Amino acid sequence: MRYELSPKTTLILRGPASVAVLTGEATILGAPLQPNLRQTVPQKRQLPVETQSHAQLDVVLGKSAEAFETHGSSIPESWRAAATALSTMEEGRVIILGPTDAGKSTLCTYLVNTLVQNIANLRVIDADIGQSDLGPPTTISKAAPTKPIASLPELVPDARLFIGHTSPGYVERKLIRGIQRFAAEDKSTLTIINTDGWIEDSDAIRYKSNLVSEVNPNLVLGLAIGDELQPILNGIGSLTMKVDVPNNVLKRSRPDRRSIRFDSYRKFLEDGTISRIELGEVQIITPKNLPSVTSGNLTKLRNLIVGILDLEEYLIQIGILMGIDKDAVRIYSKQLPEIRRIELGRIKISTSGKEIGFL
């Protein structure tokens, strides 16, 4: 399908879809679209394709995909102001806060694209354990952008940490410690920390306030329509800047978000096999209040997600606990290197990636 876009027009693509520039110039969140190089838009995600001059696009729409034009830019002026503020920092920490489906990952992508060419050391920490862009659910990741990107999943992480749950309320301390660890590892960098959308209740307010207090950012970007972030922003000591939710933001239902997690689990587990690992050769890390790893507890622990860790406790990959006997544990995962540590999580999933329960 050919689209003829007039100057200063945005084409919103909701996947599954793909787009290529045939003539003219177009950008996605500030990242130039290369001529005849096709950009994909995954299902349940969207990308804004903007033009400053006349352009011709080739668009392929999959089942249930959408494409519609809007006049002007999809990027709010407050985002441009935030990018300008960050460009003067060169180093420090910036936390993005906002509700679910407000555009936090989109804002993070736009900031990367406006800063990556001029900031020598730029980092992104993906701390959304339920809807992770850089790794499987239950994990946090960090990456060092080197060029403009259309979306965060294009970044290649240089480290991941296993948190073990998709809901921050169950793993608050571990999640904050993981973010602190990542933020402290990179000196003299500008680090953008993307967070989850849990903000509504008193526990969420307490968690986000503790997160800001302990990570100690130079700036907090509050992405909001009204005053939904004020209970958090009013109680923190960091400098804050409110930024607008963009028009035409993609809203996703709980089943949509569950489906996205399923696709992500599957990506990191597909073509896996079951490995038998001698208990004497590996350290089993069990979270507080979880049953110990014994054959007597197999019914409770079977299908529990696990993190396969290196000696520094960085995540190598996720797996699934499939069985235990007195001598060994059996783990379903992609091909494993030499294993030193296995950490139990709190989510049960099938080998196909479907969530089937919690501990």
PyMOL commands that set and color helices and strands:
alter all, ss='L'
color gray80, all
select helices_A, chain A and resi 77-87+104-115+152-154+168-170+172-185+202-215+230-233+254-269+279-281+295-301
alter helices_A, ss='H'
color red, helices_A
select strands_A, chain A and resi 2-5+9-14+17-23+27-28+31-32+39-41+46-51+55-61+66-71+92-97+122-126+139-143+157-162+190-194+219-224+240-244+273-278+283-285+304-309+315-324+328-333+341-349+355-358
alter strands_A, ss='S'
color yellow, strands_A
deselect
rebuild
show_as cartoon
